[in-house]
Amino acid sequence: MHSWLRNSLIVGGTFAVVWIATVYSWRAGNRLPSTIDVAENFLVIPLALLASFWLLAHAGQLVFQKFTLSKAKASNGATSAVEYANAGKAAQEQYLSLAIMATAVRTLHGDTTEELLENLIQQAGSFELDTELVDSNGFAILSGRIKNVDASLADNPFIIWEAAQQYPDLLWSEEQLRSIMLATEVLVELGQYVSQHAELETYQAIATAKRKPEFLPILEVVILLPASWRNEQVKAVQDFFAHCLERQGWPATRIHTKSICISDLSASFTAIDKLMLEPFCQPGTSFSLVIACDSNLGNKTLETWESLGKLSNSPTQVAYIPGEGAAGLLLSDQEHAKAFSQENKACIYRVAQGRHEQSTEHKSRITDQLMANLVQDALSASLLQAENISLILSDTDHQVGRLIELMAIGSKQFTELDPNGQFIKVTHACGNMGGVASLTAIALAYQHVINHAEPALCLSNLDKQTRAAVIVGPALEPAISPAPTHS
């Protein structure tokens, strides 16, 4: 039974029982009630009872969650540690994890994860007609344009840097420049956390000739960009991001940038999972920045979408709302996370991924069996149970089939969660910003963990075929490091 129906029955039943008992009492005593009696018995008493029920239920739920989560922590710290030490390599890979040190976002409804999460939970904010984007009939369309972003300004740091490097004309579009500007803000914000590394000051104080590589880890910067960007444009972005981090104090020799073209919209999940596996297969330190950016607010994009019948006001009502944004995570292996003093850390576990055999685009109903299996795999990798999850975040958009696929998971596996307030759909709320949405979901899950010390489930079903699931939870001790010692 859905929670809203159950709650309605509880409220209606409480009022009915109190009213019937009150009327019976008045009739049995042959008493004519006053106005105050009517107000007290017909309104105050039922509301007081409902408030008491709610407080008791809420307190019981909190106690239950604390109990189950503590059991999960104990299990992760004891049983899994023994199993991990004795298991083979394949079994060990299942329980790898990374620490999330910090996150940053730029979206329509928030420039911080705190603001964005609150707005999406409260369902605050909406899309507005964008006078700069019109369809073939000359009508303005709804969009997720972020205000106060003018990428063409002469003081745009990327444009200034590019001119100084004497690059050939790379023919940047307005969308690309907006994406880079948003991503730069995210990068600089996360760079402030990078510069807090405990060993950085010591490393800088050592004479250059005496510096040893092991003194400071290599910061791997993974940049997720749309597949349409040309190679020379991607290279310029990589160089610029390395320049920004160097200006914030991280040595250029300890920065390694690489880009990933977003071939499917769950690419951020894949990238993070690879970051767990790389130091495990080739032991070393994992210290990474993962950043994604995209903007779909260009006329060419609009024309393409309209020709394919994807606009929200098109006859097919597929509901693609153009949007833009950027998101980033600062990640580290569990051991190296100790080099940072801040307490706001979370843990992301192995990603479960799969693919539908055929494209699910435009389908009004999508089987939820694949996603259900991935959710169970993600829970197993984190050693948590479905009842531990208190929020679900996804990159889901407005397409009916994907919405039904998401809601089916909730109704079957997470029956206690409220579909309105505990299912966050990033693309649905902020507009279509490509692969940024899945990384934003993880960033918001981190914020939820910091706020409530409870795990969250992240899902990706925006792609035509690929599906993915991953758990973000509190930093657990002792945590499993992705770089075990090999004999």
Secondary structure, 3 states (H helix, E strand, C coil): CCHHHHHHHHHHHHHHHHHHHHHHHHHHCCCCCCHHHHHHHHHHHHHHHHHHHHHHHHHHHHHHHHHHHHHHHHHHHHHHHHHHHHCCHHHHHCCCEEEEEEEEEEECCECCHHHHHHHHHCCCCCCEEEEEEECCCCCEEEEECCCCCCCCCCCCHHHHHHHHHCCCCCCCCHHHHHHHHHHHHHHHHHHHHHCCCCCHHHHHHCCHHHCCHHHCCCEEEEEEEECCCCHHHHHHHHHHHHHHHHHCCCCHHHEEEEEEEECCCCHHHHHHHHHHHHHHHCCCCCEEEEEEEEECCCHHHHHHHHHCCCECCCCCCCCECEEEEEEEEEEECCCHHHHCCCCCCEEEECCEEEECCCCCCCCCCCCCHHHHHHHHHHHHHHCCCHHHCCCEEECCCCCHHHHHHHHHHHHHHCCCCCCCCCEEEHHHHHCECCCHHHHHHHHHHHHHHHHHCCCEEEEECCCCCEEEEEEEEECCCCCCCCCCCCC
